[in-house]
Amino acid sequence: MRRFHYAFKVKDIESTRKFYVELLGCEEGRSTESWIDFDFFGNQLSAHISDEIPALDYCGKVDDIKVPIPHFGCLLTQSEFNQIQQSLESAEIEYIIKPQTRYEGKVGEQLTMFVLDYSGNPLEFKSYSDEEDIFS
């Protein structure tokens, strides 16, 4: 499996570290005063401080639900999904889209939920009922 690298904007290092390390359990990598890297479920995130974080655009539509574009996230096992959901709820993080089953009983059935990190970046967490359906 190939890993990806994603660089994105955040408002500050402290709240970003709190969200990704303390809340999601990501391992911190290298950092400076203006950026910080994380192991985001096996992939490299690089968060860079910016004063110009773009407004969200809910132009995506999936199952008649508007989703923010762009967004990023990860594919999890059901156990990992449940663990992240519990962590988010314990921290009283509000959902953009509450945890739900999408495509129930169909190819591609998945659990999904959307949240914002502390800088307002939208993240989606998914868990497929059958991992073989990821691209189906």
C-alpha positions, 0 to 999 in steps of 0.5 A: 500500500502506498501512503499519501502526504497531505499539507493543509492550513491550521490556525495554530500548532497548540490546538492542532496538536491537541486535536490530532495527537490527544483526541485522535491518537496520531503520533507527532512527527517533526515540527517547527514553530510554523508547521507540524507533521502527524502520522495520520493512520499510516499517512503523513499530514503536514499542518501549516499555520495560516491566517487565510483558512478558506471558508467551507463549501458544501457543494458535495452531495451524497445520498441527499446530504451536503458534504464539505468540499474539500475534505480529507479523512481515513478508512478505518476498521469498525472497531477503530471507527467506534473508538474515534467516535467515542473519543470525539463524543467524549471531547464534545466535538460537534458533528457536521454529519452525525455517524450513520450507515450509508448505502445500507444493504448495498455494495459499498455499505459504510459507516461515515461521520464528519467533524471539523478540527479546531481550525475548521478543516472538515474530516470524514471517517469511514468504515466499510462493511466489506473492505473489498467494496472501497472502489465499487 
